[in-house]
Amino acid sequence: QVQLVESGGGLVQPGGSLRLSCAASGFTFSTYYMSWVRQAPGKGLEWVSSINSDGTKIYYPNSVKGRFTISRDNAKNTLYLQMSSLKSEDTAVYYCVNRYYGLGSVIEREDYWGQGTQVTVSS
């Protein structure tokens, strides 16, 4: 069964940095697109980034472009999200998903998703 376990979240000051990790199992990680999505309290799921199987195609929305970096280590079945210059509006629960999402994607939570990791940006 698919398992996705996010970690690395926490409290950080505006302008700070944080690195999220996602440990994946139960599927052939190296053949899948992977994405990060997030959900702020009272808001819908928002696409954050996507990366193809070998890391040669990477996408971000304008809201995080230039600040976030998605990467993966297929040997470790791990997805990463390096976040810099964090803003209060980045506060959300962050999830990793073994799906491709992009601009215009309709994102609905599924049962196999992990619990996510909380990122709070505050002074």
N, C-alpha and C positions, 0 to 999 in steps of 0.2 A: 504494500500500500504506500501511496505517496505520503511522505512526511517532509514538512518544511518548518524549520525551527529558526526563528529570528532571534538575534541577540545584539547587544551593543548600544542599545538606547540608554537614555538617561537625561539628566538635567544639565543644560549648558547655557552659558551666557550668550547674548546676541553677539555675533561676530566670531563665535567660537566654532570648533570643528568636532566632528564625531564620525566614527566609522561603524557602520552596521554590517553584520554578517548574517548569512542564511545558510544553514546546513541542510542539504537536501539528500533524500534517500527514497528508495522505492520506485525509481524510474531511471532511465539512462540519461543522466544529467547532461552529459557532453553533447547530446543530440538535440537538446531543447533550447528554444528561446526562453529567456528568463526576464521577468519584469519586477520592478518595485512599484507599489502603489501605496497610498496613504489615506488616512481618514481622520480629519479633525472633528472634534465634538460637534454634533449637530449638522455635519456636512456629509456629502456623499463621497464615495471613493474617487480618488484623483490619481491619475497616472503620473508617475514620477520619472521612470526611465525604463528602457528595454535594451537587451543585448542578445545578439544571436549566438549560435552554438559555439563558435570559435572566437568570439569577441571582436570580429572585424566590422560589425555593423552595430552602431550604438545610437540611441535616440533619447532626446530630452525635450520636455516642453520648455517654453520660454521662462517659466516661473523658476526653474532651477538651473537652466543652462548657464555654464560658466562657473557654477558654484558646486555642483554635485558631479561625482565621477562614478560610474558603474563599472564593475570589473568582475571577472570570474576566474576561478582556479578549478579547471575540470578534473585535475588529478586529485583534488580534495573534495570534490562535489560541493563547492562553496561559492556563493554569490556575495558580492560586497557592494556597499554604497558608501563612498567617502563623501562626507558633507562638510563644506566649508562656508565661511561667511554666513552663518546661520541667522535667520530672522525669526521673529515671533510667529509669523505666518507659516513657518515650517513645523510648528508644533502639531503633532498628530501621532497616531499609531501607524507604524510602517510595516507593510507586509511584503514578502516576496512570493511570487507566483510563477509556476512553470507554464506560462502562456505569453504570447505576444500581445501587447497593448500599445496603442499609440494615440495620436490625436483623433478624436471622434469615437474612440472605443467606448462601448457601454460595459461597465465593470460591475459585476455582481459577485458578492462573496459566495464561495462554495465551501462545502463541509470539510474538505480536505485541507483547507488553508490552515496555517499555523495561527497562533494567538497574536502574532505581531509583537513589535517592540515599541515602547513608548518613547518618543522624543519630545522633550519639553525645552523650549528656548525662552528663557526668562532671566531678568536681572534679580 
